[in-house]
Amino acid sequence: MYNPLIGSLDKLKDSDVEVKITELIKRYNIAARSGNSCLCEQICAILNMYREEQSRRHDLAAKRIAKTKNSDLDDLINVE
């Protein structure tokens, strides 16, 4: 999902994404308590964008770790 008012999330640091998710959850709770369902839907859509970005970053990090683990084993196994 793309929102032109948000901009690119690729430029943000991991910590900035986490802070923004926390902030959006707080705002969602405030909107839900006040009974503003339209605002809740908008916040939820933006929150999903940030969570997808966070998930994408975690997946990339896991793939990088898996590559480094596999390459380290090559030096330990001597096949002659």
N, CA and C atoms as an extended XYZ file, in Angstrom:
240
Properties=species:S:1:pos:R:3:atomname:S:1:resname:S:1:resid:I:1 pbc="F F F"
N         0.851       -1.165        0.000 N   MET     1
C         0.000        0.000        0.000 CA  MET     1
C         0.902        1.235        0.000 C   MET     1
N         0.507        2.239       -0.746 N   TYR     2
C         1.305        3.453       -0.866 CA  TYR     2
C         0.454        4.655       -0.494 C   TYR     2
N         1.011        5.522        0.307 N   ASN     3
C         0.342        6.759        0.683 CA  ASN     3
C         1.261        7.910        0.296 C   ASN     3
N         0.828        8.800       -0.594 N   PRO     4
C         1.709        9.876       -1.045 CA  PRO     4
C         2.077       10.863        0.061 C   PRO     4
N         1.315       10.911        1.125 N   LEU     5
C         1.617       11.823        2.217 CA  LEU     5
C         2.693       11.289        3.151 C   LEU     5
N         2.956       10.000        3.091 N   ILE     6
C         3.944        9.373        3.967 CA  ILE     6
C         5.343        9.491        3.365 C   ILE     6
N         5.467        9.256        2.092 N   GLY     7
C         6.785        9.274        1.466 CA  GLY     7
C         7.440        7.911        1.522 C   GLY     7
N         8.719        7.872        1.234 N   SER     8
C         9.455        6.616        1.198 CA  SER     8
C         9.901        6.218        2.602 C   SER     8
N         9.614        4.986        2.962 N   LEU     9
C        10.028        4.478        4.269 CA  LEU     9
C        11.437        3.902        4.224 C   LEU     9
N        11.979        3.739        3.027 N   ASP    10
C        13.328        3.186        2.883 CA  ASP    10
C        14.389        4.091        3.484 C   ASP    10
N        14.115        5.381        3.528 N   LYS    11
C        15.101        6.345        4.004 CA  LYS    11
C        15.192        6.404        5.526 C   LYS    11
N        14.217        5.808        6.215 N   LEU    12
C        14.195        5.848        7.671 CA  LEU    12
C        15.107        4.784        8.271 C   LEU    12
N        15.621        5.064        9.441 N   LYS    13
C        16.397        4.078       10.191 CA  LYS    13
C        15.436        3.091       10.838 C   LYS    13
N        15.957        1.941       11.235 N   ASP    14
C        15.135        0.928       11.904 CA  ASP    14
C        14.511        1.483       13.182 C   ASP    14
N        15.296        2.233       13.936 N   SER    15
C        14.780        2.786       15.186 CA  SER    15
C        13.674        3.806       14.930 C   SER    15
N        13.791        4.557       13.838 N   ASP    16
C        12.744        5.529       13.496 CA  ASP    16
C        11.431        4.832       13.145 C   ASP    16
N        11.536        3.702       12.454 N   VAL    17
C        10.334        2.935       12.105 CA  VAL    17
C         9.671        2.415       13.373 C   VAL    17
N        10.451        1.906       14.307 N   GLU    18
C         9.900        1.392       15.560 CA  GLU    18
C         9.242        2.499       16.385 C   GLU    18
N         9.874        3.669       16.422 N   VAL    19
C         9.305        4.803       17.156 CA  VAL    19
C         7.991        5.227       16.525 C   VAL    19
N         7.938        5.249       15.210 N   LYS    20
C         6.723        5.654       14.505 CA  LYS    20
C         5.594        4.650       14.747 C   LYS    20
N         5.913        3.370       14.786 N   ILE    21
C         4.898        2.345       15.062 CA  ILE    21
C         4.327        2.552       16.460 C   ILE    21
N         5.192        2.795       17.426 N   THR    22
C         4.738        3.033       18.800 CA  THR    22
C         3.852        4.271       18.872 C   THR    22
N         4.255        5.315       18.187 N   GLU    23
C         3.484        6.559       18.165 CA  GLU    23
C         2.115        6.355       17.524 C   GLU    23
N         2.078        5.603       16.433 N   LEU    24
C         0.801        5.348       15.759 CA  LEU    24
C        -0.133        4.492       16.614 C   LEU    24
N         0.430        3.542       17.359 N   ILE    25
C        -0.400        2.724       18.252 CA  ILE    25
C        -1.025        3.592       19.331 C   ILE    25
N        -0.250        4.528       19.879 N   LYS    26
C        -0.799        5.445       20.888 CA  LYS    26
C        -1.916        6.298       20.301 C   LYS    26
N        -1.693        6.808       19.097 N   ARG    27
C        -2.708        7.639       18.454 CA  ARG    27
C        -3.956        6.839       18.112 C   ARG    27
N        -3.756        5.575       17.713 N   TYR    28
C        -4.902        4.722       17.426 CA  TYR    28
C        -5.740        4.513       18.684 C   TYR    28
N        -5.081        4.268       19.812 N   ASN    29
C        -5.795        4.060       21.071 CA  ASN    29
C        -6.585        5.303       21.474 C   ASN    29
N        -6.006        6.465       21.273 N   ILE    30
C        -6.705        7.715       21.588 CA  ILE    30
C        -7.929        7.873       20.686 C   ILE    30
N        -7.757        7.602       19.405 N   ALA    31
C        -8.878        7.723       18.465 CA  ALA    31
C        -9.967        6.699       18.768 C   ALA    31
N        -9.560        5.502       19.167 N   ALA    32
C       -10.546        4.460       19.482 CA  ALA    32
C       -11.342        4.820       20.741 C   ALA    32
N       -10.655        5.376       21.726 N   ARG    33
C       -11.353        5.782       22.953 CA  ARG    33
C       -12.330        6.918       22.694 C   ARG    33
N       -11.992        7.787       21.755 N   SER    34
C       -12.884        8.914       21.463 CA  SER    34
C       -14.007        8.524       20.515 C   SER    34
N       -13.960        7.317       19.968 N   GLY    35
C       -15.036        6.826       19.107 CA  GLY    35
C       -14.940        7.303       17.672 C   GLY    35
N       -13.769        7.723       17.252 N   ASN    36
C       -13.585        8.227       15.894 CA  ASN    36
C       -13.134        7.072       14.994 C   ASN    36
N       -14.077        6.342       14.439 N   SER    37
C       -13.758        5.146       13.661 CA  SER    37
C       -13.093        5.477       12.325 C   SER    37
N       -13.429        6.603       11.722 N   CYS    38
C       -12.795        6.989       10.449 CA  CYS    38
C       -11.300        7.229       10.648 C   CYS    38
N       -10.964        7.902       11.718 N   LEU    39
C        -9.564        8.156       12.015 CA  LEU    39
C        -8.838        6.853       12.361 C   LEU    39
N        -9.518        5.966       13.045 N   CYS    40
C        -8.927        4.665       13.380 CA  CYS    40
C        -8.559        3.891       12.116 C   CYS    40
N        -9.422        3.932       11.115 N   GLU    41
C        -9.152        3.235        9.861 CA  GLU    41
C        -7.935        3.826        9.157 C   GLU    41
N        -7.823        5.143        9.153 N   GLN    42
C        -6.683        5.791        8.505 CA  GLN    42
C        -5.385        5.481        9.231 C   GLN    42
N        -5.419        5.543       10.547 N   ILE    43
C        -4.225        5.233       11.338 CA  ILE    43
C        -3.839        3.771       11.139 C   ILE    43
N        -4.818        2.908       11.071 N   CYS    44
C        -4.562        1.481       10.897 CA  CYS    44
C        -3.883        1.211        9.544 C   CYS    44
N        -4.311        1.914        8.513 N   ALA    45
C        -3.701        1.743        7.192 CA  ALA    45
C        -2.243        2.185        7.208 C   ALA    45
N        -1.960        3.307        7.832 N   ILE    46
C        -0.585        3.799        7.920 CA  ILE    46
C         0.251        2.888        8.805 C   ILE    46
N        -0.338        2.420        9.892 N   LEU    47
C         0.354        1.504       10.796 CA  LEU    47
C         0.745        0.222       10.065 C   LEU    47
N        -0.136       -0.275        9.221 N   ASN    48
C         0.172       -1.476        8.438 CA  ASN    48
C         1.339       -1.239        7.494 C   ASN    48
N         1.426       -0.030        6.925 N   MET    49
C         2.558        0.297        6.050 CA  MET    49
C         3.875        0.206        6.808 C   MET    49
N         3.904        0.779        8.000 N   TYR    50
C         5.128        0.750        8.800 CA  TYR    50
C         5.451       -0.666        9.270 C   TYR    50
N         4.449       -1.441        9.613 N   ARG    51
C         4.695       -2.827       10.049 CA  ARG    51
C         5.207       -3.680        8.894 C   ARG    51
N         4.684       -3.455        7.685 N   GLU    52
C         5.178       -4.188        6.517 CA  GLU    52
C         6.640       -3.840        6.239 C   GLU    52
N         6.973       -2.567        6.386 N   GLU    53
C         8.360       -2.145        6.195 CA  GLU    53
C         9.265       -2.782        7.245 C   GLU    53
N         8.809       -2.817        8.486 N   GLN    54
C         9.584       -3.441        9.554 CA  GLN    54
C         9.771       -4.938        9.278 C   GLN    54
N         8.731       -5.596        8.827 N   SER    55
C         8.808       -7.013        8.508 CA  SER    55
C         9.770       -7.263        7.345 C   SER    55
N         9.713       -6.400        6.339 N   ARG    56
C        10.606       -6.531        5.189 CA  ARG    56
C        12.059       -6.393        5.632 C   ARG    56
N        12.324       -5.454        6.524 N   ARG    57
C        13.685       -5.258        7.022 CA  ARG    57
C        14.161       -6.442        7.851 C   ARG    57
N        13.267       -7.016        8.647 N   HIS    58
C        13.642       -8.199        9.436 CA  HIS    58
C        13.943       -9.384        8.524 C   HIS    58
N        13.168       -9.530        7.466 N   ASP    59
C        13.412      -10.613        6.513 CA  ASP    59
C        14.762      -10.457        5.826 C   ASP    59
N        15.087       -9.231        5.418 N   LEU    60
C        16.382       -8.985        4.784 CA  LEU    60
C        17.534       -9.276        5.744 C   LEU    60
N        17.373       -8.884        6.995 N   ALA    61
C        18.410       -9.153        7.990 CA  ALA    61
C        18.580      -10.653        8.213 C   ALA    61
N        17.479      -11.382        8.240 N   ALA    62
C        17.549      -12.836        8.430 CA  ALA    62
C        18.243      -13.502        7.250 C   ALA    62
N        17.981      -13.008        6.044 N   LYS    63
C        18.639      -13.578        4.861 CA  LYS    63
C        20.137      -13.300        4.891 C   LYS    63
N        20.522      -12.097        5.330 N   ARG    64
C        21.946      -11.769        5.426 CA  ARG    64
C        22.632      -12.658        6.451 C   ARG    64
N        21.974      -12.898        7.565 N   ILE    65
C        22.552      -13.765        8.602 CA  ILE    65
C        22.685      -15.192        8.090 C   ILE    65
N        21.678      -15.666        7.363 N   ALA    66
C        21.731      -17.025        6.824 CA  ALA    66
C        22.876      -17.171        5.830 C   ALA    66
N        23.123      -16.141        5.034 N   LYS    67
C        24.230      -16.207        4.072 CA  LYS    67
C        25.567      -16.254        4.785 C   LYS    67
N        25.719      -15.475        5.828 N   THR    68
C        27.003      -15.464        6.532 CA  THR    68
C        27.229      -16.760        7.291 C   THR    68
N        26.179      -17.351        7.800 N   LYS    69
C        26.335      -18.630        8.501 CA  LYS    69
C        26.767      -19.716        7.532 C   LYS    69
N        26.178      -19.752        6.358 N   ASN    70
C        26.522      -20.784        5.385 CA  ASN    70
C        27.934      -20.603        4.843 C   ASN    70
N        28.374      -19.387        4.666 N   SER    71
C        29.715      -19.178        4.128 CA  SER    71
C        30.790      -19.508        5.161 C   SER    71
N        30.496      -19.393        6.428 N   ASP    72
C        31.467      -19.718        7.464 CA  ASP    72
C        31.765      -21.210        7.516 C   ASP    72
N        30.808      -22.036        7.163 N   LEU    73
C        30.993      -23.482        7.206 CA  LEU    73
C        31.901      -23.978        6.098 C   LEU    73
N        32.027      -23.217        5.020 N   ASP    74
C        32.872      -23.645        3.914 CA  ASP    74
C        34.328      -23.806        4.344 C   ASP    74
N        34.791      -22.987        5.234 N   ASP    75
C        36.176      -23.065        5.685 CA  ASP    75
C        36.399      -24.248        6.642 C   ASP    75
N        35.352      -24.733        7.279 N   LEU    76
C        35.503      -25.814        8.244 CA  LEU    76
C        35.488      -27.197        7.591 C   LEU    76
N        34.902      -27.331        6.439 N   ILE    77
C        34.780      -28.628        5.789 CA  ILE    77
C        35.826      -28.726        4.676 C   ILE    77
N        36.726      -29.660        4.806 N   ASN    78
C        37.765      -29.876        3.798 CA  ASN    78
C        37.412      -31.104        2.977 C   ASN    78
N        37.112      -30.902        1.730 N   VAL    79
C        36.804      -32.007        0.845 CA  VAL    79
C        37.954      -32.106       -0.171 C   VAL    79
N        38.660      -33.225       -0.126 N   GLU    80
C        39.803      -33.393       -1.020 CA  GLU    80
C        39.664      -34.601       -1.875 C   GLU    80
